[in-house]
Amino acid sequence: MTTSNSTLSSRFAAALTIAGFDPSGNAGVLADVRTFDSFGLRAAAVVTSITFQNSVGGFGALDQTGAAVRAQLHPLLDDFNFVCVKTGMLPTREVIREVARLFRETSLPRPIVDPVMISSAGQRLMEPAAIKTLIEELLPLAQLVTPNIPEAEALTGKQISSEADMRDAAKIIRKLGARAVLIKGGHLEEDSVNEAIDLLDNDGEVTTLRLERIPGRGIRGSGCILSAAIAAGLGRGKSLLDSVSAAKQFVTDAIRARPRD
């Protein structure tokens, strides 16, 4: 796709999410757009699946075709200069292949890849056969991959039960082609009651990030919000470490502000 210099100079700077649509607004593209807006970025979205869910649980999904994903994105490229991109729910092999192809064919920035597999309500969001396609097609294009513990186990085939295991898993995922890996330790059983531990491996430089754990409280879509906030930080010109740190604080603040049930 070619665009004239005059068109390029007039396009809007924006952040892009390529993810599923959650009608409840807790996760997916709606959560991403709110997060981008919080960081002062105009947002655009490409929907990969229309899910059927509410605050109680998930009830199914209507996955988009690769052609539909491509058809959504191409008109946006004429309007927007995307300074950052994140991917979320990529439900099928077809969609993953098409998204990877779009990153290879266009000038989109390397994405933040949130490898969403199962929702917090227990709904499967990626067909099992698509994990191999994600590893082969999209991870080598990623600027950062942000799996939680179960997702990191699915990507590596290794059980993760300690901070040392997180370090090893991040190294394996990085060797699959991603420039950097952030393993979210919310599912780590050995976490102390008072700390939430995440581990960032940025091209071999490992940083452990620790913040207050807020017992008994959480928000649906926290992984979506975290990855969108990281993308926004990068889009605003911050370093990867500063972006991850700010995003982790942003999610912690959102959890703290959530009304108690």
Steps between C-alpha positions, in 0.01 A plus 500: 500500500644838399410838642611842374725721712223760528263240638763371742557847642128554564423169673408488868743351750317219675516170684355182352350196667434178310288292736159362589186695583358450851149655514531549877796733446713324760759367256596498135499801272277714722739463795794568268344817358428634850860430597644671193281802575629509859851534360398780266498301177230489237388139450388277216393136514481193277262234632609136471199343673165610638465328836179441692566578865402711796637559848405144600659294224547416133240342276670462161656700219471577132855498364588723207669375185849602400349693209274697738798590718694623197198694372470682834866600516581622152271807499645601839850509356391791277378700799741418781869497572510225760766565762427176687302178454386226732333170422261317729255225413609328178260206493603290200798400290351692207478824697851464642648438155318801358607728786862389463479558125368852557793583728744371240333688211444839665697752702314422822729506807596167655208403722458433868359146487267399782457125426143475627390136521233471771293780653485562873147356483639175356394548136753369245605791277753325276463162334771265633641437152562873459768512771757347264409759235537780753848375589613460141334800333453781754751464782797573269334832412424601858670783684374354827293194598298519823385151608364413841624179662256258325564668164877484552465130583304446178764683295796317655360162602662555841337513842556830679483500878775742608668824406794297365256312274367834376853605409559176308167522320564860395831397350334219303229731366757760402690233307180442301560844349345764726730788588374508859271303731300607803371206703218606730525322832144538625451122488829426674423306816822594675424874477489651844164629616623857477675501160401462136806387305556538125821419314628690196766349275607774259750344259660310788489782753268373775308726737265383773217744566329489838197696609244471774259210462145596592348185653156391391464764232549497129356626174400312190709598202806590706725330244340700218546823694862419586604425142315804366666722761843364407430568132385852586816569697713391206285708267567801720875443467579331832750216530370145530586474869340836580192403296464168681549660842245774430252246361534277806433798726204601282339156543572497874334839536199378303466195726531716811232739371256221416197506731483207738229245423 
